[in-house]
Amino acid sequence: MDKGLRNYLIITGSYWAFTLTDGAIRMLVVLYFHLLGYSPLEVAMLFLFYEFFGIVTNLLGGWLGSRIGLNLTMHIGMAMQVIALAMLMVPDNMLSVAYVMLAQALSGIAKDLNKMSAKASVKTLLPKNQHTDSKLFKWIAVLTGSKNTLKGVGFFLGAFLLQQFEFRGALGILSAGLFMVLMLSVFLLPSGLGKAKSKSKFSQIFSKSAAINWLSAARFFLFGARDIWFVVALPVYLYEILNWDFTQVGSFLAAWVIGYGLVQASAPKLLRRSHHQHGPDGHTAMLWAFILSVFPVGIATALYFNLQAEMVLISGLIAFGIVFAINSAVHSYLIVAWSEHDKVSTNVGFYYMANAGGRLTGTVLSGALYQSLGLTGCLVASSIFILAAAGLSIKLPVGD
């Protein structure tokens, strides 16, 4: 087997294992702390440090990866996730808001170190004579799409483990499994993967490319739009208003994220007719963002007029997920494609800093808006954010 493909598969497998725990811990925290009596806003605040430290990690992680190697930053992230899972296994009387926020901070750092390392590694693993746009688009789409599919499985896994083994038993199973994968990855991956030939200066953590700056700004609003209604508002609405149990909530969200990941992985095929010999460009990102903006406000309108809520949410989420997956796949390709080979880790880190900032904003708004305006308020805000992303995408380069 080609060495680059072998390392790509090891990195993808490690990323999958990490993603399972990331999806599971999110579902565990949302459902368990809502069960303990936390309000939607208080549940959202538990993720505040998770998203905030994701911003810091992405800003510094790309620079760090270019200096010490992307394999090492990935392994550091996996080890921190094991610690974060173990921290939550203490008795309930020790699970204060501050303590849980600290554990979530570690998990946020771990997640973004892992994501940045995996995605930046793809460009370094492809031989330079194979850096065709279509090949890169396919590898990025498969990595990102499979990750999101596994995150959906993680949602289901978290809800299922909570139902079967309770909170601490679920955490123990997840931490032990991830630790074993970490040991295998340390043994199998070569050292110095993605390490820059020349030492990156700290000032290089900020992108000097206008295209990457505009793309990062659009990414902020795109992922903020998703999390405004998906992180806290939707699972709490399903549990509180529609009276679904934990396993039903987890299974539904899992199925959505799995389908979303499958569409994302298939994006190169879905866009083949318009991008047969080259990858997507700025026009593609703008067009699909404008299309996406229709769906949240459409779902909100249907709920406002008291149409059957379960049917509206299920059909609306399917449509939103398909179009959002294409948006995300296009963005994930563009950040890697527009980055120079030796600067890919710093540019990807900067870009995912914006992603984490959008998620932080969306998470806080998800709790605050749901508490004050309900799910429809969250959905309207989501459409506004997507329109902002579409407007910013007008500035992105078009063509070669």
RODOBA-237925 format. One line per field, with one value per residue: x, y, z of N, C-alpha, C in turn; residue number from 0; residue in three letters. Coordinates in steps of 0.1 Angstrom, whole numbers. Atoms other than C-alpha are relative to their C-alpha. Layout:
BEGIN
n.u X,... .
n.v Y,... .
n.w Z,... .
ca.u X,... .
ca.v Y,... .
ca.w Z,... .
c.u X,... .
c.v Y,... .
c.w Z,... .
kenu NUM,... .
rovo Ala,... .
This chain:
BEGIN
n.u 9,-7,-2,9,14,0,1,13,9,-2,5,14,5,-2,10,13,1,2,13,10,1,4,15,6,-2,9,13,0,0,12,11,-2,1,14,7,-3,8,-6,8,-6,-12,-11,-6,-9,-12,-10,-9,-7,-15,-3,-1,-10,-13,-2,-5,-15,-7,-2,-9,-13,-3,-6,-14,-7,-1,-10,-13,-3,6,15,4,-1,12,12,-1,2,15,6,-3,8,14,1,0,13,10,-2,3,15,5,1,14,8,-1,-12,2,5,-1,-14,-8,4,-5,-15,-2,4,-11,-10,6,0,-14,-3,8,-5,-13,2,6,-10,-11,5,3,-13,-9,3,-8,-14,-1,1,-12,2,5,14,7,11,11,11,-5,1,14,5,-6,6,14,2,-4,9,13,-1,0,14,9,-4,5,14,0,-3,12,8,-8,1,14,2,-9,6,12,-4,-11,0,-9,-14,-4,-2,-13,-10,-1,-6,-14,-8,-1,-8,-13,-5,-2,-11,-12,-3,-4,-14,-9,1,-3,-14,-2,-3,10,5,-9,-5,-14,-5,8,10,0,13,8,6,13,10,-1,-2,7,13,10,1,7,15,6,1,11,12,0,5,15,6,1,8,13,4,1,11,12,-2,-8,8,14,6,2,9,13,4,2,10,13,6,0,-8,-10,-14,-5,7,-7,-13,1,4,-11,-10,4,-2,-14,-5,4,-8,-14,0,2,-12,-10,4,1,-6,9,12,-4,-9,5,-4,-14,-5,-14,-6,7,9,-6,7,13,7,3,10,13,6,4,13,10,2,7,15,5,4,11,12,4,6,13,9,3,8,14,4,0,-4,-13,-9,-2,-7,-14,-7,-2,-8,-14,-6,-3,-11,-12,-6,-6,-11,-11,-7,-7,-11,-10,-6,-9,-12,-9,-6,-11,-12,-5,-5,-12,-12,-4,-8,8,13,4,3,12,11,2,7,13,8,2,12,10,3,6,14,7,1,11,12,3,6,13,9,7,6,12,10,7,8,8,4,-8,2,-10,-13,0,-1,-14,-8,0,-7,-15,-3,0,-13,-11,1,-4,-15,-5,-1,-13,-10,-5,7,-8,-14 .
n.v -12,-12,-5,-11,6,7,-10,-6,9,0,-13,1,9,-7,-11,6,4,-12,-6,7,-5,-14,0,6,-8,-12,5,4,-13,-7,7,3,-12,-4,9,-5,-12,-12,-6,0,-9,6,11,-6,-6,11,2,-13,2,10,-7,-11,5,5,-12,-1,12,0,-12,4,14,2,-4,11,12,-2,1,12,11,1,12,-3,-9,9,9,-8,-2,12,1,-9,4,11,-7,-7,10,5,-10,0,12,-3,0,-11,-13,-7,-4,-14,-6,-4,12,6,-9,3,13,-3,-7,10,7,-10,0,13,2,-8,5,12,-4,-8,9,10,-6,-6,11,6,-6,5,15,1,-3,-13,2,4,-11,-5,-5,10,10,-6,-2,14,5,-9,3,13,-1,-8,7,12,-5,-5,12,6,-9,4,13,-4,-5,12,8,-7,2,14,3,-6,8,13,0,-13,-10,3,12,-4,-7,10,8,-9,-3,12,2,-10,2,11,-5,-9,8,6,-10,-4,11,2,-12,-5,-13,-12,-2,-13,-10,-9,0,-11,-3,-11,-10,-1,-10,7,6,-8,1,-12,2,-6,10,8,-9,-1,14,3,-8,7,12,-4,-1,12,10,-6,2,14,2,-8,8,14,5,0,-2,12,12,-4,0,13,6,-7,-3,12,11,11,4,-2,8,-5,-12,4,7,-9,-9,9,3,-13,-3,11,-4,-12,4,8,-10,-8,9,1,-13,0,7,-8,-12,4,-6,-14,-1,13,0,-10,0,-11,-13,-10,-1,12,-2,-10,5,10,-7,-7,11,5,-10,1,11,-3,-9,8,8,-9,-5,11,2,-11,2,12,12,11,-3,11,1,-12,1,11,-3,-12,4,7,-10,-9,8,3,-12,-4,9,-4,-13,3,7,-10,-8,8,1,-13,-5,8,-3,-14,-1,5,13,-1,-9,6,1,-13,-5,8,-4,-13,2,6,-10,-6,10,1,-12,1,10,-6,-10,7,8,-9,-5,11,0,-13,-2,10,-3,-13,0,13,6,-8,-11,6,2,-12,-4,8,-5,-12,4,6,-11,-7,8,-1,-13,0,9,-8,-4,11,1,8,6,3 .
n.w 0,0,-14,-2,-2,-13,-11,0,-6,-14,-5,1,-11,-13,1,-2,-14,-8,3,-7,-14,0,2,-12,-12,2,-3,-14,-8,2,-6,-14,-8,0,-9,-14,-3,6,10,13,0,-8,8,10,-6,-3,12,3,1,11,13,-1,1,14,7,-3,4,14,3,-4,3,13,-2,-7,8,10,-6,-7,7,-2,-7,-15,-4,0,-12,-11,-1,-4,-14,-8,0,-10,-13,-1,-3,-13,-9,-3,-7,-14,-5,4,-8,4,13,1,13,3,2,13,10,1,7,14,6,5,11,12,5,6,12,10,4,8,13,8,4,10,13,6,4,13,11,-1,3,15,7,7,14,0,-6,9,-8,-2,-10,-13,-4,-4,-13,-10,-2,-7,-13,-7,0,-9,-14,-4,-1,-13,-11,-2,-8,-13,-7,-4,-10,-12,-6,-3,-11,-11,-3,-4,-10,-7,5,-2,7,14,1,-2,13,10,-2,1,14,7,-4,8,13,-1,0,13,9,-4,4,14,9,-1,-7,8,11,1,-6,10,2,-7,-11,2,-10,-7,7,11,-4,6,14,8,13,-1,3,-12,-10,3,-2,-15,-5,4,-8,-13,0,5,-11,-10,4,-3,-14,-6,-3,-1,-12,-12,2,6,-9,-12,6,2,-13,-8,7,7,-10,5,-10,3,12,12,4,5,13,11,3,5,14,8,2,9,14,3,3,13,11,1,6,14,7,13,10,2,7,11,13,1,-3,5,1,-10,-13,-1,-2,-8,4,-5,-15,-1,5,-9,-13,2,0,-14,-8,1,-7,-14,-1,5,-11,-10,5,-1,-14,-5,4,-7,8,-9,-4,3,14,4,-4,7,14,1,-4,11,11,-5,-2,13,5,-9,2,12,-4,-9,9,9,-9,-4,11,4,-9,3,13,1,-9,5,-6,-13,-10,-1,-14,-6,6,-5,-14,0,5,-10,-11,4,-2,-14,-4,4,-9,-13,1,2,-12,-10,6,0,-13,-3,9,-2,-13,1,12,4,11,12,-1,3,14,8,-2,8,14,0,0,13,10,-2,6,15,4,-1,10,13,1,2,14,9,10,-3 .
ca.u 0,12,27,7,-26,-16,-10,-42,-61,-45,-52,-88,-93,-79,-102,-132,-125,-121,-153,-173,-164,-169,-205,-212,-199,-220,-252,-243,-238,-269,-293,-278,-275,-310,-322,-304,-326,-303,-321,-315,-292,-273,-268,-255,-231,-215,-202,-189,-153,-155,-161,-140,-109,-115,-110,-76,-66,-72,-54,-23,-26,-18,14,23,16,39,67,63,44,7,8,20,-7,-33,-20,-19,-56,-66,-49,-66,-100,-93,-86,-117,-139,-124,-129,-167,-168,-168,-199,-228,-221,-187,-202,-205,-209,-173,-159,-179,-169,-132,-136,-154,-125,-101,-125,-127,-89,-87,-114,-98,-63,-75,-96,-69,-42,-63,-75,-41,-24,-43,-25,9,1,-9,22,28,22,-13,-23,-52,-82,-106,-83,-80,-117,-124,-100,-112,-148,-144,-125,-149,-181,-170,-162,-197,-213,-193,-203,-239,-232,-216,-249,-267,-239,-240,-278,-277,-248,-266,-298,-279,-249,-258,-236,-203,-204,-208,-178,-157,-164,-156,-124,-110,-118,-102,-71,-66,-69,-44,-18,-22,-19,13,28,17,22,56,70,73,42,33,63,73,108,114,102,69,70,43,31,21,-9,-29,-37,-24,-46,-77,-95,-88,-100,-133,-138,-131,-156,-182,-174,-181,-217,-223,-215,-230,-262,-263,-256,-281,-308,-291,-269,-294,-327,-335,-327,-345,-375,-377,-374,-396,-423,-426,-419,-393,-370,-332,-327,-353,-336,-301,-312,-329,-300,-276,-295,-294,-257,-250,-270,-253,-219,-228,-240,-208,-186,-206,-203,-177,-201,-231,-212,-194,-215,-205,-169,-158,-122,-117,-128,-155,-148,-161,-192,-201,-199,-220,-247,-252,-253,-281,-300,-295,-309,-344,-347,-346,-370,-393,-393,-400,-429,-445,-441,-456,-487,-490,-484,-476,-444,-428,-433,-421,-389,-381,-386,-371,-340,-335,-336,-314,-289,-284,-278,-257,-235,-227,-219,-196,-178,-172,-157,-135,-121,-115,-94,-70,-69,-62,-34,2,18,41,14,-15,-15,-14,-41,-64,-59,-69,-99,-111,-106,-134,-154,-151,-160,-192,-200,-194,-218,-243,-242,-248,-276,-291,-298,-306,-330,-347,-354,-368,-382,-385,-373,-389,-367,-336,-346,-351,-317,-302,-314,-301,-266,-267,-275,-245,-223,-237,-231,-194,-190,-195,-160,-144,-123,-140,-123,-86 .
ca.v 0,35,51,83,63,42,72,88,58,57,94,89,60,80,109,86,72,107,119,91,103,140,133,111,135,164,143,130,166,181,153,145,181,190,160,175,206,230,255,257,287,270,239,262,279,245,245,281,271,242,266,295,274,259,295,297,262,267,301,285,249,253,272,245,217,233,233,200,179,173,137,150,177,150,127,155,162,126,124,155,141,110,133,154,123,110,144,141,108,125,124,147,171,179,186,224,246,259,223,210,241,233,197,210,234,205,187,218,220,183,184,213,200,167,183,208,180,155,180,198,164,155,180,169,132,137,134,168,153,143,177,179,198,169,144,168,176,138,131,162,153,117,126,153,134,102,123,138,104,90,121,111,76,93,111,78,61,88,86,48,45,70,49,16,24,58,88,76,41,57,80,51,31,61,70,35,30,62,55,22,39,66,39,23,56,66,32,33,69,83,113,148,145,179,196,227,228,262,273,293,326,333,363,338,325,353,348,374,360,380,349,329,359,362,324,323,351,332,301,319,327,294,272,297,294,256,257,284,258,225,224,232,243,212,184,203,209,173,162,188,197,165,142,121,100,101,73,88,122,107,84,111,136,107,97,134,138,104,114,148,131,107,137,156,126,124,161,156,132,155,185,165,180,215,207,178,188,214,219,243,281,312,313,277,287,318,300,271,295,315,282,271,303,294,263,275,303,279,255,284,296,261,258,293,283,252,226,191,197,163,161,197,191,157,168,202,188,164,192,215,187,179,215,223,192,205,240,225,202,231,252,224,219,256,263,234,242,279,272,270,236,248,271,246,240,277,286,257,266,302,291,268,295,313,281,278,314,308,277,296,324,299,278,307,321,286,286,323,325,293,304,338,331,294,272,295,324,302,293,328,338,309,322,356,341,321,352,369,340,342,379,375,347,373,384,350,343,327,303,294 .
ca.w 0,-8,23,19,16,46,68,56,66,101,106,94,118,147,137,136,171,185,168,183,218,208,196,226,253,237,239,274,288,271,283,317,329,316,336,367,363,343,322,284,289,317,295,267,291,299,263,265,273,249,220,234,238,204,191,209,200,163,163,180,170,133,142,167,143,117,143,161,136,130,143,177,179,170,198,223,215,219,253,265,255,276,306,299,299,331,348,345,363,397,420,412,441,425,391,395,365,367,370,340,320,328,316,285,279,277,254,231,229,222,195,176,178,164,136,125,125,105,78,74,71,39,17,31,24,-13,-35,-52,-87,-75,-62,-87,-75,-80,-60,-31,-31,-29,0,20,14,25,56,66,56,74,105,106,100,130,151,144,156,186,194,194,213,240,245,244,269,292,291,296,319,333,331,347,332,297,303,315,283,261,277,278,241,230,250,232,198,209,217,183,165,184,174,137,125,116,135,121,98,85,101,82,67,81,115,113,130,156,136,108,128,112,75,50,22,15,1,33,55,36,36,74,80,60,79,112,102,84,115,139,119,124,161,169,167,167,199,227,213,191,216,245,222,213,249,265,239,219,249,232,255,256,231,207,208,204,176,156,159,152,120,109,114,98,67,67,68,39,17,26,16,-17,-25,-52,-70,-65,-79,-106,-135,-126,-114,-135,-140,-112,-76,-64,-62,-45,-66,-55,-18,-24,-44,-19,11,-5,-11,25,39,28,49,86,80,61,91,115,93,93,131,136,117,139,112,126,145,141,104,99,119,103,67,73,90,61,35,56,63,26,16,47,40,5,19,45,19,-4,25,37,3,-4,28,19,-18,-13,12,2,9,37,53,52,90,100,74,84,121,114,94,121,147,128,128,165,170,151,171,203,193,180,212,235,212,211,248,251,221,229,265,253,218,215,186,159,172,169,133,121,136,118,84,92,99,67,46,62,52,16,15,26,0,-28,-21,-27,-58,-88,-112,-114 .
c.u 9,1,-9,-14,-1,-1,-13,-10,1,-5,-16,-6,1,-11,-14,-2,-2,-14,-11,-1,-4,-15,-7,0,-10,-14,-1,-2,-14,-12,1,-2,-14,-8,3,-7,6,-10,7,12,11,7,9,13,10,9,7,15,4,2,11,14,3,5,15,8,3,10,15,4,6,15,8,2,11,14,3,-5,-14,-4,1,-11,-13,0,-2,-16,-7,2,-8,-15,-2,-1,-13,-12,1,-4,-15,-5,-1,-14,-7,3,13,-2,-6,2,14,8,-3,5,15,2,-4,11,10,-5,0,14,3,-7,7,14,-1,-5,10,11,-4,-2,13,9,-3,8,14,1,-2,13,-2,-5,-14,-8,-11,-12,-10,5,-1,-14,-6,5,-5,-14,-2,4,-10,-14,0,0,-14,-9,3,-5,-15,-1,4,-12,-8,7,-1,-13,-2,8,-6,-12,4,9,1,12,15,4,2,13,12,3,6,14,10,2,9,15,7,4,12,13,4,5,14,10,1,4,15,1,3,-10,-5,9,6,15,7,-9,-10,1,-14,-10,-8,-13,-11,2,2,-7,-14,-11,-2,-7,-15,-6,-2,-12,-14,-3,-6,-15,-7,-2,-7,-15,-5,-2,-10,-12,2,6,-9,-15,-7,-1,-9,-14,-6,-3,-12,-14,-6,1,7,9,14,4,-6,7,14,0,-3,11,12,-3,2,14,6,-3,7,14,1,-2,13,11,-3,0,7,-8,-12,3,8,-4,6,15,7,15,7,-9,-10,8,-9,-15,-9,-4,-11,-14,-7,-4,-13,-12,-3,-8,-15,-6,-4,-12,-13,-5,-7,-14,-10,-3,-9,-15,-6,-2,6,15,10,3,8,15,7,3,9,14,7,5,12,13,7,7,12,12,8,7,13,11,7,10,12,10,8,11,13,5,6,12,13,5,6,-8,-13,-5,-4,-13,-13,-3,-7,-14,-9,-2,-13,-12,-4,-6,-15,-8,-2,-12,-13,-5,-7,-14,-10,-8,-8,-13,-11,-8,-9,-10,-4,8,-2,10,14,1,1,14,9,0,7,16,4,1,13,11,-1,5,16,6,1,14,10,4,-9,9,15,8 .
c.v 12,6,12,-4,-7,10,8,-8,-1,13,0,-8,6,11,-5,-4,12,6,-7,5,15,1,-5,9,12,-5,-3,13,7,-7,-2,13,7,-9,4,13,13,5,-1,9,-5,-11,6,5,-11,-2,13,-1,-10,7,11,-5,-7,12,1,-11,1,12,-5,-14,-2,4,-11,-12,2,-1,-14,-13,-2,-13,2,8,-9,-9,7,2,-12,-3,9,-4,-11,6,7,-10,-5,11,1,-12,2,0,13,13,7,6,15,5,3,-13,-6,9,-2,-13,2,8,-9,-8,8,1,-12,-1,8,-3,-12,4,7,-10,-9,7,6,-11,-5,6,-4,-14,-2,3,13,-2,-4,11,5,4,-11,-11,6,2,-14,-4,9,-4,-13,1,8,-6,-12,5,3,-12,-7,9,-3,-13,3,5,-12,-8,7,-2,-15,-4,6,-8,-14,-1,12,8,-4,-13,3,7,-9,-8,8,3,-11,-4,9,-1,-11,4,10,-8,-6,11,5,-10,0,12,5,14,11,2,14,11,9,-1,11,3,11,10,1,10,-6,-7,8,0,13,-1,5,-11,-8,8,0,-14,-3,8,-6,-12,3,0,-13,-10,6,-2,-14,-2,8,-8,-14,-5,-2,0,-13,-12,3,0,-14,-7,6,2,-12,-13,-12,-4,2,-7,5,13,-3,-7,9,10,-8,-3,13,2,-11,3,12,-4,-8,10,7,-8,-2,13,0,-6,9,12,-3,7,14,2,-12,0,10,0,12,13,8,1,-12,2,10,-6,-9,6,7,-11,-5,9,-1,-10,3,9,-7,-9,8,4,-11,-2,12,-2,-14,-12,-11,1,-11,-1,12,-1,-11,3,12,-2,-8,9,9,-8,-3,12,5,-9,5,13,-3,-7,10,8,-8,-2,13,4,-8,4,14,2,-5,-13,1,8,-6,-1,13,5,-8,3,13,-1,-6,7,7,-9,-1,12,0,-9,6,9,-8,-8,9,5,-11,-1,13,2,-10,3,12,-1,-13,-5,9,12,-4,-2,12,6,-8,5,13,-2,-5,11,8,-8,1,13,1,-8,7,4,-11,-1,-10,-5,-2,13 .
c.w 0,14,3,3,14,12,0,6,16,6,0,11,13,2,3,15,9,-2,7,15,1,-1,13,12,-2,4,15,9,-2,8,15,8,-2,10,15,3,-6,-10,-14,-1,8,-7,-11,6,3,-12,-3,-1,-11,-13,1,-2,-13,-9,2,-6,-15,-4,2,-5,-14,0,7,-8,-11,6,6,-7,3,7,15,5,1,13,13,2,5,15,9,0,10,14,2,4,14,11,4,7,15,5,-4,8,-4,-14,0,-14,-4,-3,-14,-11,-2,-8,-15,-8,-5,-12,-13,-6,-7,-14,-12,-4,-9,-14,-9,-5,-11,-14,-6,-5,-14,-11,1,-4,-15,-6,-9,-14,0,6,-10,9,3,11,14,5,5,14,11,3,8,15,9,1,10,14,5,1,14,12,2,8,15,8,5,11,14,7,4,13,13,5,6,12,9,-3,2,-7,-15,-2,1,-13,-11,2,-2,-15,-8,4,-8,-15,0,0,-14,-10,2,-6,-16,-9,1,7,-10,-12,0,6,-11,-1,7,12,-2,11,7,-7,-12,3,-6,-15,-7,-13,2,-2,13,11,-3,2,15,6,-4,8,14,0,-4,12,12,-3,4,15,8,4,2,13,12,-3,-6,10,12,-5,-2,13,8,-6,-7,8,-5,12,-5,-13,-13,-5,-6,-13,-11,-4,-6,-15,-9,-3,-9,-15,-5,-4,-14,-12,-1,-7,-15,-8,-13,-12,-3,-8,-12,-13,-1,3,-3,1,10,12,0,2,9,-4,5,14,1,-4,10,13,-2,0,14,8,0,10,15,1,-5,11,11,-4,2,15,6,-4,5,-9,9,2,-4,-14,-6,3,-8,-14,-2,3,-11,-11,4,1,-14,-6,9,-3,-13,3,8,-8,-9,8,4,-11,-3,9,-3,-14,-1,9,-7,8,14,10,3,15,6,-6,5,15,1,-4,10,13,-3,2,14,6,-3,8,14,0,-2,12,10,-5,0,13,3,-8,3,13,-2,-12,-5,-13,-13,0,-4,-15,-8,1,-9,-15,-2,-1,-14,-11,2,-6,-16,-5,0,-11,-14,-3,-4,-15,-8,-11,5,4 .
kenu 0,1,2,3,4,5,6,7,8,9,10,11,12,13,14,15,16,17,18,19,20,21,22,23,24,25,26,27,28,29,30,31,32,33,34,35,36,37,38,39,40,41,42,43,44,45,46,47,48,49,50,51,52,53,54,55,56,57,58,59,60,61,62,63,64,65,66,67,68,69,70,71,72,73,74,75,76,77,78,79,80,81,82,83,84,85,86,87,88,89,90,91,92,93,94,95,96,97,98,99,100,101,102,103,104,105,106,107,108,109,110,111,112,113,114,115,116,117,118,119,120,121,122,123,124,125,126,127,128,129,130,131,132,133,134,135,136,137,138,139,140,141,142,143,144,145,146,147,148,149,150,151,152,153,154,155,156,157,158,159,160,161,162,163,164,165,166,167,168,169,170,171,172,173,174,175,176,177,178,179,180,181,182,183,184,185,186,187,188,189,190,191,192,193,194,195,196,197,198,199,200,201,202,203,204,205,206,207,208,209,210,211,212,213,214,215,216,217,218,219,220,221,222,223,224,225,226,227,228,229,230,231,232,233,234,235,236,237,238,239,240,241,242,243,244,245,246,247,248,249,250,251,252,253,254,255,256,257,258,259,260,261,262,263,264,265,266,267,268,269,270,271,272,273,274,275,276,277,278,279,280,281,282,283,284,285,286,287,288,289,290,291,292,293,294,295,296,297,298,299,300,301,302,303,304,305,306,307,308,309,310,311,312,313,314,315,316,317,318,319,320,321,322,323,324,325,326,327,328,329,330,331,332,333,334,335,336,337,338,339,340,341,342,343,344,345,346,347,348,349,350,351,352,353,354,355,356,357,358,359,360,361,362,363,364,365,366,367,368,369,370,371,372,373,374,375,376,377,378,379,380,381,382,383,384,385,386,387,388,389,390,391,392,393,394,395,396,397,398,399 .
rovo Met,Asp,Lys,Gly,Leu,Arg,Asn,Tyr,Leu,Ile,Ile,Thr,Gly,Ser,Tyr,Trp,Ala,Phe,Thr,Leu,Thr,Asp,Gly,Ala,Ile,Arg,Met,Leu,Val,Val,Leu,Tyr,Phe,His,Leu,Leu,Gly,Tyr,Ser,Pro,Leu,Glu,Val,Ala,Met,Leu,Phe,Leu,Phe,Tyr,Glu,Phe,Phe,Gly,Ile,Val,Thr,Asn,Leu,Leu,Gly,Gly,Trp,Leu,Gly,Ser,Arg,Ile,Gly,Leu,Asn,Leu,Thr,Met,His,Ile,Gly,Met,Ala,Met,Gln,Val,Ile,Ala,Leu,Ala,Met,Leu,Met,Val,Pro,Asp,Asn,Met,Leu,Ser,Val,Ala,Tyr,Val,Met,Leu,Ala,Gln,Ala,Leu,Ser,Gly,Ile,Ala,Lys,Asp,Leu,Asn,Lys,Met,Ser,Ala,Lys,Ala,Ser,Val,Lys,Thr,Leu,Leu,Pro,Lys,Asn,Gln,His,Thr,Asp,Ser,Lys,Leu,Phe,Lys,Trp,Ile,Ala,Val,Leu,Thr,Gly,Ser,Lys,Asn,Thr,Leu,Lys,Gly,Val,Gly,Phe,Phe,Leu,Gly,Ala,Phe,Leu,Leu,Gln,Gln,Phe,Glu,Phe,Arg,Gly,Ala,Leu,Gly,Ile,Leu,Ser,Ala,Gly,Leu,Phe,Met,Val,Leu,Met,Leu,Ser,Val,Phe,Leu,Leu,Pro,Ser,Gly,Leu,Gly,Lys,Ala,Lys,Ser,Lys,Ser,Lys,Phe,Ser,Gln,Ile,Phe,Ser,Lys,Ser,Ala,Ala,Ile,Asn,Trp,Leu,Ser,Ala,Ala,Arg,Phe,Phe,Leu,Phe,Gly,Ala,Arg,Asp,Ile,Trp,Phe,Val,Val,Ala,Leu,Pro,Val,Tyr,Leu,Tyr,Glu,Ile,Leu,Asn,Trp,Asp,Phe,Thr,Gln,Val,Gly,Ser,Phe,Leu,Ala,Ala,Trp,Val,Ile,Gly,Tyr,Gly,Leu,Val,Gln,Ala,Ser,Ala,Pro,Lys,Leu,Leu,Arg,Arg,Ser,His,His,Gln,His,Gly,Pro,Asp,Gly,His,Thr,Ala,Met,Leu,Trp,Ala,Phe,Ile,Leu,Ser,Val,Phe,Pro,Val,Gly,Ile,Ala,Thr,Ala,Leu,Tyr,Phe,Asn,Leu,Gln,Ala,Glu,Met,Val,Leu,Ile,Ser,Gly,Leu,Ile,Ala,Phe,Gly,Ile,Val,Phe,Ala,Ile,Asn,Ser,Ala,Val,His,Ser,Tyr,Leu,Ile,Val,Ala,Trp,Ser,Glu,His,Asp,Lys,Val,Ser,Thr,Asn,Val,Gly,Phe,Tyr,Tyr,Met,Ala,Asn,Ala,Gly,Gly,Arg,Leu,Thr,Gly,Thr,Val,Leu,Ser,Gly,Ala,Leu,Tyr,Gln,Ser,Leu,Gly,Leu,Thr,Gly,Cys,Leu,Val,Ala,Ser,Ser,Ile,Phe,Ile,Leu,Ala,Ala,Ala,Gly,Leu,Ser,Ile,Lys,Leu,Pro,Val,Gly,Asp .
